[in-house]
């Protein structure tokens, strides 16, 4: 029986300061290209996933967890998030950890200087 990569449901609801739903989009991508050996190996690239907020200002998607045991990296893999909401832009990093659902709008946000950029494991040992 082949192992499969479990995904985490990622949600979020965004509101303007007056309480009305936000409009716009959010893109989410891995901070680095990576290989996941579960059900593979297969490469998971840093191509962004674009999420358009619905009429309630909500998003929903499935992502691979930052701590998947199949990542061949020396640390959890962060995701880079870009907000394009009501004409403003914001970028930051998050870690998507199971179990879900995970609310993207409430996760701790990190700058580039606060994350650990994972490196491939040395498999020659």
VENGI-V420793 format. One record per residue. N is the residue number from 0. PHI is phi as a letter, one per 20 degrees, with the letter a starting at -180 (NA if undefined). OMEGA is omega in whole degrees, 0 to 359 (* if undefined). Layout:
((N	PHI	OMEGA) (N	PHI	OMEGA))
This chain:
((0	NA	181) (1	f	174) (2	f	176) (3	c	178) (4	f	175) (5	f	176) (6	d	178) (7	d	174) (8	f	180) (9	d	180) (10	c	175) (11	r	175) (12	c	185) (13	d	181) (14	c	173) (15	f	182) (16	f	178) (17	e	178) (18	n	179) (19	f	182) (20	f	173) (21	f	172) (22	c	179) (23	p	182) (24	b	178) (25	c	173) (26	d	182) (27	c	177) (28	b	173) (29	f	180) (30	f	178) (31	b	170) (32	f	182) (33	b	174) (34	d	175) (35	d	185) (36	e	178) (37	f	183) (38	l	184) (39	b	19) (40	e	173) (41	b	182) (42	e	174) (43	d	188) (44	e	182) (45	e	177) (46	f	184) (47	f	171) (48	d	182) (49	e	181) (50	c	179) (51	e	179) (52	f	178) (53	e	184) (54	f	177) (55	e	182) (56	m	187) (57	d	173) (58	c	175) (59	b	177) (60	b	175) (61	d	178) (62	c	173) (63	f	181) (64	f	178) (65	f	184) (66	d	179) (67	g	180) (68	f	180) (69	e	178) (70	f	180) (71	e	184) (72	c	181) (73	e	181) (74	b	176) (75	f	182) (76	e	179) (77	e	173) (78	d	173) (79	e	182) (80	d	174) (81	c	174) (82	e	171) (83	c	188) (84	d	176) (85	l	176) (86	n	179) (87	d	179) (88	c	178) (89	b	177) (90	c	178) (91	a	180) (92	d	176) (93	b	172) (94	d	179) (95	e	184) (96	d	177) (97	f	356) (98	e	178) (99	e	357) (100	f	178) (101	d	180) (102	e	182) (103	g	183) (104	f	182) (105	d	180) (106	f	173) (107	g	181) (108	d	182) (109	c	173) (110	e	178) (111	g	180) (112	f	183) (113	e	182) (114	e	172) (115	e	177) (116	e	183) (117	f	177) (118	d	178) (119	f	176) (120	f	176) (121	e	184) (122	e	182) (123	e	183) (124	f	*))
